[in-house]
Amino acid sequence: MQKYAKDEQYLSIKEAKEYTTMSYNALKKAVKLGHLQSTFVNGRYVFKLKWLDAWLGGK
């Protein structure tokens, strides 16, 4: 995980999986349904830590 302010930390899908304890499929489905914000960098999903926290919190 890169070291930035909490709002600016980006996690790979592997790191997001470990952080949320959700499966890859659950993360990808949440992105596809528009429930979880992500961005695509070099052919891979990346997530800001604050996006994961908001999704986990139901915001």
C-alpha positions in Angstrom: 0.0 0.0 0.0 1.4 3.4 -0.9 1.9 5.9 1.9 -0.3 9.0 1.5 -2.8 10.8 3.6 -5.7 8.4 4.3 -8.0 10.1 1.8 -5.4 9.7 -1.0 -4.2 6.1 -0.4 -4.8 3.8 -3.4 -5.1 0.0 -3.0 -4.8 -2.6 -5.6 -7.7 -5.1 -5.8 -5.5 -7.6 -3.9 -5.0 -5.0 -1.1 -8.7 -4.1 -1.2 -9.6 -7.7 -0.8 -7.4 -8.0 2.3 -8.6 -4.7 3.7 -12.3 -5.5 3.3 -12.1 -9.3 3.6 -14.4 -9.5 0.6 -13.7 -11.7 -2.4 -12.5 -10.5 -5.8 -15.8 -11.2 -7.3 -17.7 -9.3 -4.6 -15.5 -6.2 -5.2 -15.8 -6.4 -9.0 -19.6 -6.9 -8.8 -19.9 -3.8 -6.5 -17.9 -1.8 -9.0 -20.0 -3.0 -11.9 -23.3 -2.2 -10.1 -22.0 1.2 -9.2 -21.9 0.6 -5.4 -18.2 0.9 -5.1 -16.1 3.6 -6.8 -12.9 2.6 -8.5 -10.6 3.7 -11.2 -8.8 1.6 -13.8 -5.0 2.1 -14.1 -2.8 0.0 -16.4 -5.6 -2.5 -16.9 -6.2 -3.0 -13.1 -8.8 -1.7 -10.7 -7.5 0.6 -7.9 -9.5 1.9 -5.0 -9.0 4.9 -2.7 -9.1 3.9 0.9 -11.9 6.4 1.5 -14.0 4.8 -1.2 -13.7 1.4 0.4 -14.5 2.9 3.8 -17.6 4.6 2.4 -18.8 1.4 0.7 -18.2 -0.7 3.9 -20.0 1.9 5.9 -23.0 1.9 3.5 -22.6 5.6 2.7 
